[in-house]
Amino acid sequence: MLTPGNPVPALKIDTVAHGSFNLDADKGENGTLVIQYRGLHCPICLKQMAEVEGVLDEFAELGIEVIMITTDTAERTAEAVEKAGVSRLRVGHGLPMSEARDAWGLQISTARDGSAEPDFFAEPGHFYVAPDRTLYYAWQQTTPFGRPAMSDIIGGLKFTQNNNYPPRGTYTGAL
C-alpha cells in the first residue's frame, strides 16, 4: 500500500509524442502529478485529458510536472490523445497491469460483455509525488465517475506550498 511520506515506485514509461518519461529525471521543481486513466474506451478519461492540458500552465507556475498514464497499448493511447485533441500533455502508455495493481495500488477491472473495453484495465488514480519521490497525495477509485476537478487539485497544491502543509495519512502504527 502506498503511504504518504514514503517513496512511490519507480516510473519509467514511454509516451505518445514526448519520448520516454522517468519520474526520477522528469519531475517538476515542486513535484509531479501522475494521473492514471482507464483508456481509450472511457469518454470521461478523454474529457479529463483535455481538462488537464487546459491547466498545464497553472501546474507549471507551481513547479509541478504532469503526466497521464494508462495500461492501454501505444496504439490505443495515440488514438485517445487524438480524440482528446491534446498535444502538450505527456501521455504515457503500457503501464504493466501487475505494476498498476501491486506497485501503485490501482484497482483492476475486466471488460464488460459487448463493450469496447480491453480485457483488463486499471481504474483511475491521482498521485502527487514530492520532488524526493515520496507520496504526498493519493486518490484512487473503482469507477470512472467523480474524479477531482483540476481546480481543486491546483487549489490544494497552492495551499500546500503557501503553508508548508505536511502530507496527511502518514501514521502506520498500532491503533
C-alpha positions in Angstrom: 0.0 0.0 0.0 1.3 3.5 -0.9 1.6 5.6 2.2 2.1 9.4 2.2 5.6 10.3 3.2 7.0 7.1 1.8 8.6 6.5 -1.6 6.5 5.7 -4.6 7.6 3.1 -7.1 9.9 4.0 -9.9 8.1 5.1 -13.0 9.7 4.8 -16.5 7.1 4.9 -19.3 7.0 5.7 -23.0 4.8 8.5 -24.1 2.8 9.1 -27.3 4.7 12.2 -28.5 7.1 13.2 -25.8 9.7 10.4 -25.7 10.1 8.4 -22.5 9.2 9.7 -19.1 11.3 8.9 -16.0 9.8 10.1 -12.6 13.3 10.5 -11.2 14.6 12.7 -14.0 11.4 14.4 -15.4 10.0 15.7 -12.1 9.0 19.3 -11.6 10.8 21.5 -9.1 7.9 21.0 -6.7 7.0 17.5 -7.7 4.9 15.6 -10.2 1.2 14.8 -10.6 0.8 11.3 -12.0 -2.8 10.7 -13.3 -3.7 7.1 -14.2 -6.6 7.0 -16.7 -8.6 4.0 -17.8 -8.0 4.1 -21.5 -9.4 4.9 -25.0 -12.8 3.3 -24.2 -13.5 5.8 -21.4 -15.1 9.1 -22.6 -14.7 10.6 -19.1 -10.9 10.0 -19.4 -10.8 11.8 -22.7 -12.6 14.7 -21.3 -10.2 14.8 -18.3 -7.2 14.6 -20.6 -8.4 17.8 -22.3 -9.1 19.4 -18.9 -5.6 18.6 -17.7 -4.0 20.0 -20.9 -6.0 23.2 -20.3 -4.4 23.9 -17.0 -0.8 22.8 -17.7 0.4 26.3 -17.4 -1.0 26.6 -13.9 0.8 23.5 -12.9 4.0 24.8 -14.5 3.6 28.0 -12.4 3.5 25.8 -9.3 6.7 24.0 -10.4 4.7 20.7 -10.9 5.2 18.3 -13.8 2.1 16.4 -15.0 1.8 13.1 -16.8 -1.2 11.0 -17.5 -0.5 7.2 -17.8 -2.5 4.2 -18.8 -2.2 0.4 -19.1 -3.5 0.8 -22.7 -1.3 -0.1 -25.7 0.7 2.6 -27.6 -1.8 2.4 -30.5 -4.9 2.9 -28.3 -3.2 5.7 -26.4 -2.3 7.5 -29.6 -5.9 7.3 -30.6 -7.0 8.6 -27.2 -4.6 11.5 -27.5 -6.0 12.3 -31.0 -9.7 12.0 -29.8 -9.0 14.2 -26.8 -7.3 16.8 -29.0 -4.2 17.2 -26.8 -0.7 17.8 -27.8 1.2 19.4 -24.9 0.3 16.9 -22.2 2.6 14.0 -21.7 0.6 10.8 -22.0 2.3 7.5 -21.1 1.2 4.0 -22.2 1.9 0.4 -21.5 2.0 0.5 -17.7 2.2 -3.2 -16.8 -1.0 -4.4 -15.2 0.9 -6.0 -12.3 2.7 -2.8 -11.6 -0.5 -0.8 -11.7 -2.1 -3.1 -9.1 0.8 -4.3 -7.0 3.1 -1.2 -7.0 0.6 1.7 -7.4 -2.4 0.1 -5.7 -4.8 0.7 -8.5 -8.0 -1.3 -8.9 -8.1 -3.6 -12.0 -11.3 -4.2 -13.9 -12.3 -6.6 -16.7 -14.2 -5.9 -19.9 -18.0 -5.9 -19.7 -19.7 -8.1 -22.3 -20.1 -6.3 -25.6 -18.1 -3.2 -24.5 -15.1 -1.7 -26.2 -13.1 -2.1 -23.0 -9.8 -4.1 -23.1 -9.8 -7.5 -21.3 -8.1 -5.8 -18.3 -7.5 -2.2 -17.4 -6.6 -0.1 -14.3 -9.2 2.3 -12.8 -8.3 6.0 -12.2 -5.8 7.3 -9.7 -4.2 10.6 -9.0 -0.8 10.8 -7.2 1.0 13.9 -6.3 4.6 12.9 -5.8 7.0 15.3 -3.9 10.4 16.1 -5.5 12.1 13.4 -3.3 9.8 10.8 -4.9 7.7 10.4 -1.8 3.9 10.3 -1.9 2.2 13.4 -0.8 -1.4 12.9 -2.1 -3.2 9.9 -3.5 -6.7 9.5 -4.7 -7.9 6.2 -6.2 -11.3 4.9 -7.3 -13.1 1.8 -8.6 -15.3 3.5 -11.2 -14.8 6.2 -13.8 -17.1 8.7 -12.1 -16.5 11.5 -9.6 -12.9 12.5 -10.3 -11.4 15.5 -8.5 -11.6 18.7 -10.6 -8.2 20.1 -11.6 -9.1 23.4 -9.9 -9.5 21.5 -6.6 -6.1 19.9 -7.1 -4.4 23.1 -8.1 -6.0 24.9 -5.1 -4.9 22.3 -2.7 -1.3 22.4 -4.1 -1.2 26.2 -3.8 -2.4 25.9 -0.2 0.2 23.2 0.5 3.0 25.3 -0.9 2.0 28.5 0.7 1.5 27.0 4.2 4.2 24.3 4.2 1.4 21.8 4.9 2.6 18.3 5.6 1.3 15.1 3.9 -1.6 13.6 5.9 -2.4 9.9 6.4 1.2 9.0 7.3 0.5 7.1 10.5 1.1 3.4 10.2 1.5 2.3 13.9 -0.8 0.4 16.2 -4.3 1.6 16.8 
